[in-house]
């Protein structure tokens, strides 16, 4: 998890993070997936987000192997 107000989410963040969109970010307090509007709103106040940037097949492979 990362604070949405951090520099990692400055302009161009989607390309730097492998092309994920707003829906690839999840607001920690509520579990909601973000939109352009909620991203802009939360970016002003700060708070933690989870970035879902690892492809699901890679996660399944990793979880299935010790």
C-alpha positions in Angstrom: 0.0 0.0 0.0 1.0 3.5 -0.7 -0.2 7.0 0.2 -2.2 8.4 -2.7 -0.7 11.8 -2.0 2.9 10.5 -2.7 5.0 11.4 -5.7 4.4 7.9 -7.2 1.0 9.1 -8.2 2.2 12.3 -9.9 1.2 12.8 -13.6 2.2 9.8 -15.7 1.7 7.3 -12.9 -0.4 4.9 -15.0 2.4 4.4 -17.5 5.0 4.1 -14.8 2.9 1.4 -13.0 2.6 -0.8 -16.0 -0.5 0.7 -17.5 -3.0 0.1 -14.7 -6.0 2.4 -14.6 -7.9 4.1 -11.8 -9.8 0.8 -11.2 -6.5 -0.9 -10.4 -6.3 1.3 -7.2 -8.3 0.3 -4.1 -9.1 2.8 -1.3 -8.0 1.1 1.9 -10.6 2.5 4.2 -13.6 1.3 2.2 -12.3 -1.2 -0.3 -13.8 0.7 -3.2 -12.0 0.7 -6.6 -11.2 4.2 -7.7 -12.5 6.3 -10.6 -10.9 9.4 -12.1 -13.2 11.5 -9.8 -12.5 9.6 -6.6 -8.7 9.5 -7.4 -8.7 13.3 -7.7 -10.7 13.8 -4.5 -8.6 11.4 -2.4 -5.3 12.7 -3.8 -6.2 16.1 -2.3 -6.6 14.6 1.2 -4.2 11.7 1.2 -4.7 8.2 2.4 -3.7 4.7 1.7 -4.4 2.8 -1.6 -3.5 -0.7 -2.8 -2.3 -0.9 -6.3 -3.4 -4.1 -8.1 -0.7 -4.2 -10.7 0.4 -7.9 -10.8 -1.6 -10.0 -13.3 -3.9 -12.5 -11.8 -2.3 -15.5 -13.5 1.1 -14.5 -11.9 -0.6 -14.2 -8.5 -2.2 -17.6 -8.8 1.1 -19.2 -9.9 3.0 -17.6 -7.0 0.3 -18.6 -4.4 0.3 -22.2 -5.7 4.1 -22.7 -5.3 6.0 -22.8 -2.1 
